[in-house]
Amino acid sequence: MASSKAHHATGWAAAVIAAAVIAKHGGGGWHWASAAGFVMALLGSTAPDWLELAWWSKSRRLWITHRTWTHWGIAWIGLLVWAYRALGTHTLAAPAFGFACGGVMHLLADWPNPLGVPWIAGRHSLNWWNSGRCDLLIVAASWLIALVVSDDLWFHGQHSLELIHHLRLGQV
């Protein structure tokens, strides 16, 4: 599992992705839908963990075993797909899309850990490193994805293409 700080940092990247997608495909331009998707992505990025807590009890212990139902990939991806298809036609689509973006980003950050994530039926792990290690790599990768996606949607990929051109010529 990535650290709490890593989930928060990747959540900001997921929020940028959500806002960019909603602005492009959810009715056009920056408006309330993009802002709602942004905020909900921040909440969604930590949701798989806080949904496990029994908030109604004083002990705040887990009421669901860690990394089971709240980390189930099919549910998060299903919500993401439904919300994307409903963008611009349903009022709750933009916040749901943002929430799902954050949730999927959370799962991607947890996936390299040996404990893994239940994507379909059982847990699957990339088994790359132990909890809390390589958080900087996860955060950097999430922000790289956010920059590429937002550049593509807002600026038609112009900045990404220029960077690739400079890297190939060795002029950076």
C-alpha positions in Angstrom: 0.0 0.0 0.0 1.2 3.5 -0.8 1.5 5.8 2.2 -1.3 8.2 3.1 0.8 11.1 1.7 1.2 9.3 -1.6 -2.5 8.7 -1.9 -3.1 12.4 -1.3 -0.5 13.4 -3.9 -1.8 11.0 -6.5 -5.3 12.2 -5.7 -4.4 15.7 -6.8 -3.1 14.2 -10.1 -6.4 12.3 -10.4 -8.3 15.5 -9.8 -6.4 17.2 -12.6 -7.3 14.3 -14.9 -10.9 14.3 -13.9 -11.3 18.1 -14.4 -9.6 17.9 -17.8 -11.9 15.0 -19.0 -15.0 16.6 -17.6 -14.2 20.0 -19.2 -13.6 18.4 -22.6 -16.4 15.8 -22.6 -18.9 16.9 -19.9 -20.5 20.0 -21.5 -17.5 22.0 -22.4 -15.3 24.6 -20.6 -14.6 25.1 -16.9 -17.8 25.2 -14.9 -19.3 23.7 -11.8 -19.0 20.1 -13.2 -15.2 20.3 -13.5 -14.9 21.8 -10.1 -17.2 19.1 -8.6 -15.2 16.4 -10.3 -11.9 17.8 -9.1 -13.1 17.9 -5.4 -14.6 14.4 -5.6 -11.4 13.0 -7.1 -9.6 14.2 -4.0 -12.1 12.4 -1.9 -12.1 9.3 -4.1 -8.3 9.0 -3.9 -8.5 8.0 -0.2 -12.0 6.5 -0.3 -11.0 2.8 -0.5 -9.4 3.2 2.9 -11.9 5.4 4.7 -14.9 3.5 3.5 -13.6 0.6 5.5 -13.8 2.5 8.8 -16.8 2.1 11.1 -17.4 5.9 11.4 -20.5 5.3 13.5 -18.6 3.6 16.4 -16.3 5.2 18.9 -13.5 2.8 18.1 -13.4 3.7 14.4 -12.2 0.2 13.7 -12.6 -1.5 10.3 -16.0 -3.0 9.6 -14.7 -4.5 6.3 -11.4 -6.3 6.0 -8.8 -4.1 4.4 -8.4 -4.4 0.7 -11.5 -6.3 0.0 -14.8 -4.8 -1.2 -13.7 -1.2 -1.0 -10.6 -1.9 -3.2 -12.5 -4.1 -5.8 -11.3 -2.9 -9.2 -14.4 -4.0 -11.1 -16.6 -1.7 -9.0 -14.4 1.4 -9.4 -13.9 0.9 -13.1 -17.6 0.2 -13.6 -18.4 3.5 -11.8 -15.7 5.3 -14.0 -17.2 3.9 -17.2 -20.8 4.7 -16.3 -19.9 8.2 -15.2 -17.9 8.9 -18.3 -20.7 7.8 -20.6 -23.2 9.9 -18.6 -21.1 13.1 -18.7 -23.2 16.0 -19.9 -26.4 14.1 -19.5 -26.7 13.4 -15.8 -26.2 15.8 -13.0 -24.2 13.4 -10.8 -22.0 12.1 -13.6 -19.2 14.6 -13.1 -18.8 14.2 -9.4 -19.1 10.4 -9.8 -16.5 10.5 -12.5 -14.1 12.4 -10.3 -14.7 10.1 -7.4 -14.0 7.1 -9.6 -10.9 8.7 -11.0 -9.5 9.1 -7.5 -10.5 5.6 -6.5 -8.9 4.0 -9.5 -5.7 6.1 -8.9 -5.7 4.7 -5.3 -5.9 1.1 -6.6 -3.1 1.8 -9.0 -0.9 3.1 -6.2 -1.7 0.0 -4.1 -1.1 -2.5 -6.9 2.7 -2.8 -6.7 2.5 -3.8 -3.0 2.7 -7.6 -2.2 -0.8 -7.5 -0.7 -2.2 -6.5 -4.1 -5.6 -5.4 -5.1 -8.7 -7.5 -5.9 -9.2 -6.4 -9.5 -11.6 -9.2 -10.6 -12.0 -12.3 -8.5 -8.9 -12.5 -6.3 -6.1 -10.3 -5.3 -3.4 -9.5 -7.8 -0.1 -7.9 -7.0 2.7 -6.6 -9.2 5.0 -7.5 -6.2 7.4 -4.7 -7.0 8.0 -3.3 -3.5 6.8 -3.3 0.1 4.4 -0.7 1.6 5.5 2.9 1.7 8.5 2.3 -0.5 8.9 4.1 -3.9 6.1 6.5 -3.1 8.0 9.2 -5.0 8.0 7.0 -8.1 4.2 6.4 -7.8 3.5 10.1 -7.3 5.8 11.1 -10.2 4.1 8.6 -12.5 0.7 9.8 -11.6 1.6 13.4 -12.3 3.3 12.5 -15.6 0.0 10.8 -16.6 -2.0 13.9 -15.4 0.2 16.3 -17.4 0.0 14.2 -20.6 -3.8 13.8 -20.3 -4.5 17.4 -19.5 -2.1 18.6 -22.2 -3.8 16.3 -24.7 -7.3 17.5 -23.8 -6.7 21.2 -23.2 -3.8 21.9 -25.6 -4.2 19.1 -28.2 -1.0 17.5 -27.1 1.2 20.3 -28.3 3.4 20.5 -25.3 3.9 16.7 -25.0 4.9 16.6 -28.7 7.4 19.4 -28.3 8.9 17.7 -25.3 9.2 14.4 -27.2 10.8 16.2 -30.1 13.3 17.9 -27.8 14.1 14.6 -26.1 14.8 12.9 -29.4 17.1 15.7 -30.5 18.8 15.8 -27.1 18.0 19.5 -26.7 16.5 19.5 -23.2 
